[in-house]
Amino acid sequence: MDGFSLSWAALRAAVAELREEDFARPSGCTGWLVRDLVCHLVIDAQDVLITLVTPADTGPTRDAATYWQVGRTPPTGDDPLDALTVRLAAAYGDPALLAFHLDDVGAAAGRAAELADPALPVETQGQVLTAGDYLTAYVLEWTLHHLDLTADLPEAAGPPAEGLARARALLERITGTPFPAALSDRDALLIGTGRRAPTPAERSALGGALVDRIPFVLG
């Protein structure tokens, strides 16, 4: 629960610090500008609120790791839901309105997470998890999107070190694959999820078997 609050607060703070022109910069998500990513975060915050007030009648069927589906094909930005996000983001017009909406809904999602019973089974996307596992899964979501947000904004504050470490540990659980200690948490996440290609030295550190398995595309 603490990991969720830490990573979510840091991501919202980074959005709050954006200048108007930053919203038109590219993000680390293929086909999305920063404004599109921020719009996606609004939708994510709404999903958190909905899920935390949707208790399940059965026990958990997934945990924080098995919640994720792992593919090999990186997104192209052509998915209908991705395209809808772009249209929604453009409809805001003024980036300040988009930032305000995230601050408003995001603060509510943060409070709901703090009040949630971590043992409560909740339902989302046809899956049942404890609220604690659901919020733990979102540490990875927030951390990756924080990296996406700042991909073309090197002066912006990145994810907190603790969030990076927790996200890396969860990615390693999801994939059943430890990344070399020589890779920083940030680089392990970027390379492991296909957000950037490894350098020759990093490929060597990863080893042939792991290089052949990346990227791990999470959905």
FIKEKOL-647461 format. One record per residue (C-alpha): x, y, z; residue number from 1. Coordinates in pm, 1 decimal. Example, Ala and Ser with C-alpha at 12.3 -4.5 7.8 and 13.67 -1.06 7.14 Angstrom:
! FIKEKOL-647461
+----------+----------+----------+-------+
|     east |    north |       up | fimar |
+----------+----------+----------+-------+
|   1230.0 |   -450.0 |    780.0 |     1 |
|   1367.0 |   -106.0 |    714.0 |     2 |
+----------+----------+----------+-------+
END
This chain:
! FIKEKOL-647461
+----------+----------+----------+-------+
|     east |    north |       up | fimar |
+----------+----------+----------+-------+
|      0.0 |      0.0 |      0.0 |     1 |
|    286.5 |    235.2 |     83.5 |     2 |
|    447.7 |    159.2 |   -252.4 |     3 |
|    130.0 |    261.3 |   -433.1 |     4 |
|    103.9 |    588.4 |   -243.4 |     5 |
|    471.0 |    671.9 |   -296.5 |     6 |
|    478.5 |    603.1 |   -670.1 |     7 |
|    139.6 |    762.4 |   -737.5 |     8 |
|    220.5 |   1079.3 |   -544.6 |     9 |
|    552.2 |   1114.3 |   -729.5 |    10 |
|    387.3 |   1068.4 |  -1069.0 |    11 |
|    114.4 |   1322.2 |   -995.1 |    12 |
|    374.0 |   1569.0 |   -868.4 |    13 |
|    571.4 |   1528.5 |  -1192.1 |    14 |
|    258.2 |   1604.9 |  -1396.2 |    15 |
|    185.9 |   1909.8 |  -1178.9 |    16 |
|    531.1 |   2047.0 |  -1262.9 |    17 |
|    483.5 |   2022.6 |  -1640.5 |    18 |
|    487.8 |   2340.7 |  -1844.8 |    19 |
|    214.0 |   2395.9 |  -2100.9 |    20 |
|    452.3 |   2322.1 |  -2388.1 |    21 |
|    559.1 |   1993.1 |  -2226.7 |    22 |
|    217.9 |   1840.0 |  -2295.4 |    23 |
|    296.8 |   1847.4 |  -2668.1 |    24 |
|    626.5 |   1660.9 |  -2625.2 |    25 |
|    650.5 |   1290.5 |  -2713.2 |    26 |
|    607.8 |   1040.1 |  -2433.3 |    27 |
|    763.4 |    697.6 |  -2396.8 |    28 |
|    436.1 |    537.5 |  -2513.5 |    29 |
|    434.1 |    471.5 |  -2886.0 |    30 |
|    200.1 |    712.6 |  -3065.6 |    31 |
|    123.7 |    921.2 |  -2757.0 |    32 |
|    221.0 |   1271.8 |  -2662.5 |    33 |
|    260.9 |   1362.9 |  -2296.9 |    34 |
|    -97.4 |   1496.4 |  -2296.6 |    35 |
|   -224.5 |   1157.9 |  -2416.5 |    36 |
|    -35.9 |    979.7 |  -2140.8 |    37 |
|   -176.7 |   1217.4 |  -1878.3 |    38 |
|   -526.0 |   1147.9 |  -2011.6 |    39 |
|   -455.4 |    776.8 |  -1974.7 |    40 |
|   -355.0 |    839.1 |  -1612.8 |    41 |
|   -694.3 |   1001.6 |  -1551.4 |    42 |
|   -859.3 |    685.8 |  -1683.8 |    43 |
|   -631.0 |    469.7 |  -1470.0 |    44 |
|   -721.6 |    671.4 |  -1160.0 |    45 |
|  -1088.9 |    618.6 |  -1238.5 |    46 |
|  -1023.9 |    244.5 |  -1271.9 |    47 |
|   -859.5 |    240.7 |   -929.4 |    48 |
|  -1160.7 |    411.8 |   -774.3 |    49 |
|  -1405.2 |    175.3 |   -945.5 |    50 |
|  -1208.9 |   -136.6 |   -851.8 |    51 |
|  -1166.1 |    -45.9 |   -486.1 |    52 |
|  -1543.9 |    -11.3 |   -446.8 |    53 |
|  -1618.3 |   -334.2 |   -637.2 |    54 |
|  -1582.4 |   -612.3 |   -379.4 |    55 |
|  -1583.0 |   -965.9 |   -516.2 |    56 |
|  -1799.3 |  -1256.0 |   -398.8 |    57 |
|  -1518.3 |  -1507.9 |   -442.7 |    58 |
|  -1160.5 |  -1542.1 |   -328.9 |    59 |
|   -865.0 |  -1411.6 |   -531.2 |    60 |
|   -789.4 |  -1573.2 |   -864.5 |    61 |
|   -476.1 |  -1362.8 |   -931.6 |    62 |
|   -204.2 |  -1185.1 |   -739.6 |    63 |
|      7.5 |   -877.6 |   -816.0 |    64 |
|    225.0 |  -1074.5 |  -1059.1 |    65 |
|    -32.4 |  -1295.2 |  -1233.9 |    66 |
|   -260.3 |   -991.5 |  -1278.6 |    67 |
|    -44.2 |   -901.0 |  -1577.3 |    68 |
|    -54.0 |  -1061.2 |  -1920.6 |    69 |
|    283.5 |  -1083.8 |  -2092.0 |    70 |
|    322.8 |  -1053.4 |  -2468.6 |    71 |
|    610.7 |  -1007.2 |  -2708.7 |    72 |
|    470.8 |   -752.8 |  -2955.0 |    73 |
|    518.7 |   -387.0 |  -2856.9 |    74 |
|    216.8 |   -159.7 |  -2904.4 |    75 |
|    196.2 |     37.1 |  -3228.2 |    76 |
|    -41.9 |    308.8 |  -3109.7 |    77 |
|   -308.2 |    188.6 |  -3355.2 |    78 |
|   -523.2 |      8.6 |  -3097.6 |    79 |
|   -877.4 |    157.1 |  -3088.9 |    80 |
|   -853.3 |    231.9 |  -2716.8 |    81 |
|   -518.7 |    405.2 |  -2768.4 |    82 |
|   -672.0 |    613.5 |  -3046.1 |    83 |
|   -968.7 |    700.2 |  -2822.4 |    84 |
|   -728.3 |    824.7 |  -2554.1 |    85 |
|   -566.2 |   1058.8 |  -2807.8 |    86 |
|   -906.0 |   1203.2 |  -2902.5 |    87 |
|  -1006.8 |   1246.0 |  -2539.0 |    88 |
|   -680.7 |   1423.2 |  -2458.4 |    89 |
|   -724.0 |   1661.4 |  -2752.2 |    90 |
|  -1078.6 |   1742.5 |  -2640.1 |    91 |
|   -945.0 |   1905.0 |  -2323.3 |    92 |
|   -788.5 |   2182.2 |  -2531.8 |    93 |
|   -615.6 |   2358.6 |  -2244.1 |    94 |
|   -353.5 |   2130.1 |  -2081.9 |    95 |
|   -427.6 |   2297.6 |  -1748.3 |    96 |
|   -775.4 |   2141.5 |  -1752.8 |    97 |
|   -623.7 |   1798.5 |  -1808.8 |    98 |
|   -376.3 |   1848.9 |  -1525.4 |    99 |
|   -657.3 |   1969.3 |  -1297.3 |   100 |
|   -867.7 |   1662.8 |  -1376.5 |   101 |
|   -577.1 |   1431.2 |  -1294.9 |   102 |
|   -509.6 |   1615.4 |   -970.1 |   103 |
|   -876.3 |   1591.9 |   -871.8 |   104 |
|   -943.0 |   1227.9 |   -961.3 |   105 |
|   -588.2 |   1123.9 |   -876.2 |   106 |
|   -611.9 |   1262.3 |   -524.2 |   107 |
|   -936.1 |   1071.5 |   -472.7 |   108 |
|   -774.9 |    748.4 |   -597.4 |   109 |
|   -485.2 |    804.9 |   -359.4 |   110 |
|   -718.8 |    852.7 |    -62.5 |   111 |
|   -921.3 |    545.0 |   -157.5 |   112 |
|   -602.3 |    338.3 |   -166.7 |   113 |
|   -502.1 |    456.9 |    179.4 |   114 |
|   -845.3 |    365.2 |    319.7 |   115 |
|   -873.3 |     27.1 |    147.9 |   116 |
|   -859.2 |   -299.4 |    340.2 |   117 |
|   -562.5 |   -478.5 |    180.0 |   118 |
|   -725.2 |   -819.0 |    239.8 |   119 |
|  -1053.1 |   -728.3 |     66.3 |   120 |
|  -1107.3 |   -922.5 |   -259.2 |   121 |
|  -1189.3 |   -682.2 |   -543.0 |   122 |
|  -1284.2 |   -747.7 |   -903.7 |   123 |
|  -1139.6 |   -591.1 |  -1216.1 |   124 |
|  -1133.5 |   -703.6 |  -1579.6 |   125 |
|  -1286.5 |  -1037.2 |  -1483.5 |   126 |
|  -1012.9 |  -1104.5 |  -1228.8 |   127 |
|  -1027.3 |  -1112.8 |   -849.9 |   128 |
|   -735.3 |   -989.5 |   -639.5 |   129 |
|   -697.0 |   -864.0 |   -289.0 |   130 |
|   -693.3 |   -485.4 |   -277.6 |   131 |
|   -334.5 |   -507.4 |   -155.4 |   132 |
|   -223.5 |   -711.2 |   -456.0 |   133 |
|   -416.9 |   -486.3 |   -692.7 |   134 |
|   -246.2 |   -175.9 |   -556.9 |   135 |
|     91.9 |   -351.0 |   -564.2 |   136 |
|     39.8 |   -424.9 |   -933.7 |   137 |
|    -14.8 |    -55.1 |   -988.3 |   138 |
|    327.3 |     30.4 |   -848.9 |   139 |
|    464.9 |   -115.4 |  -1171.1 |   140 |
|    205.6 |     72.0 |  -1378.4 |   141 |
|    281.7 |    406.7 |  -1216.3 |   142 |
|    657.6 |    360.4 |  -1231.3 |   143 |
|    662.8 |    264.0 |  -1598.5 |   144 |
|    436.2 |    554.3 |  -1687.8 |   145 |
|    652.5 |    791.6 |  -1484.8 |   146 |
|    942.7 |    679.4 |  -1704.3 |   147 |
|    719.3 |    731.5 |  -2009.5 |   148 |
|    622.0 |   1078.7 |  -1891.5 |   149 |
|    982.0 |   1192.7 |  -1858.1 |   150 |
|   1122.4 |   1012.0 |  -2162.6 |   151 |
|   1165.7 |   1339.1 |  -2354.5 |   152 |
|   1186.2 |   1560.0 |  -2045.4 |   153 |
|   1530.0 |   1491.0 |  -1898.3 |   154 |
|   1501.9 |   1783.4 |  -1656.4 |   155 |
|   1185.7 |   1643.8 |  -1496.3 |   156 |
|   1197.2 |   1444.7 |  -1172.8 |   157 |
|   1190.2 |   1070.8 |  -1233.2 |   158 |
|   1032.5 |    793.8 |  -1028.3 |   159 |
|   1151.3 |    752.9 |   -667.8 |   160 |
|   1426.5 |    496.5 |   -609.7 |   161 |
|   1202.4 |    282.7 |   -389.5 |   162 |
|    934.2 |    272.1 |   -657.7 |   163 |
|   1188.5 |    170.2 |   -920.9 |   164 |
|   1318.3 |   -109.8 |   -698.7 |   165 |
|    968.3 |   -239.7 |   -623.3 |   166 |
|    868.1 |   -222.3 |   -989.0 |   167 |
|   1179.1 |   -413.2 |  -1094.8 |   168 |
|   1116.0 |   -681.0 |   -832.2 |   169 |
|    759.2 |   -722.1 |   -954.6 |   170 |
|    867.4 |   -739.3 |  -1319.7 |   171 |
|   1110.8 |  -1014.6 |  -1225.6 |   172 |
|    828.6 |  -1201.9 |  -1050.3 |   173 |
|    600.3 |  -1160.9 |  -1350.4 |   174 |
|    855.4 |  -1291.0 |  -1597.1 |   175 |
|   1028.9 |  -1539.1 |  -1366.9 |   176 |
|   1351.6 |  -1377.1 |  -1480.9 |   177 |
|   1605.1 |  -1190.8 |  -1267.2 |   178 |
|   1782.4 |   -912.3 |  -1448.6 |   179 |
|   2159.8 |   -875.8 |  -1404.9 |   180 |
|   2266.0 |   -678.9 |  -1098.1 |   181 |
|   2483.5 |   -467.9 |  -1330.9 |   182 |
|   2165.2 |   -310.0 |  -1470.3 |   183 |
|   2013.2 |    -27.6 |  -1269.2 |   184 |
|   1646.7 |    -63.0 |  -1176.6 |   185 |
|   1559.0 |    205.8 |  -1431.0 |   186 |
|   1750.2 |     36.5 |  -1712.3 |   187 |
|   1612.1 |   -306.5 |  -1624.3 |   188 |
|   1257.7 |   -170.3 |  -1652.3 |   189 |
|   1319.8 |     20.7 |  -1974.7 |   190 |
|   1499.5 |   -265.1 |  -2147.0 |   191 |
|   1285.6 |   -540.0 |  -2001.8 |   192 |
|    960.9 |   -382.9 |  -2123.5 |   193 |
|   1099.5 |   -281.3 |  -2462.5 |   194 |
|   1106.1 |     90.8 |  -2395.9 |   195 |
|   1460.9 |    105.0 |  -2523.1 |   196 |
|   1703.0 |   -136.6 |  -2685.5 |   197 |
|   2001.2 |   -262.5 |  -2484.8 |   198 |
|   2348.8 |   -138.5 |  -2568.5 |   199 |
|   2606.3 |   -399.7 |  -2677.5 |   200 |
|   2745.8 |   -404.8 |  -2322.4 |   201 |
|   2398.0 |   -451.6 |  -2178.7 |   202 |
|   2322.3 |   -730.7 |  -2424.2 |   203 |
|   2634.1 |   -905.8 |  -2305.4 |   204 |
|   2531.9 |   -863.7 |  -1942.0 |   205 |
|   2182.8 |   -993.4 |  -2014.0 |   206 |
|   2310.4 |  -1308.0 |  -2180.5 |   207 |
|   2175.9 |  -1475.3 |  -2489.5 |   208 |
|   1880.2 |  -1652.9 |  -2328.6 |   209 |
|   1740.3 |  -1336.1 |  -2170.0 |   210 |
|   1809.8 |  -1118.3 |  -2474.7 |   211 |
|   1602.3 |  -1361.5 |  -2680.6 |   212 |
|   1308.2 |  -1325.9 |  -2440.7 |   213 |
|   1282.0 |   -949.2 |  -2425.1 |   214 |
|   1081.1 |   -739.0 |  -2454.7 |   215 |
|    821.1 |   -841.7 |  -2198.3 |   216 |
|    517.9 |   -641.4 |  -2310.7 |   217 |
|    274.9 |   -604.5 |  -2022.2 |   218 |
|    -97.3 |   -569.5 |  -2063.7 |   219 |
+----------+----------+----------+-------+
END
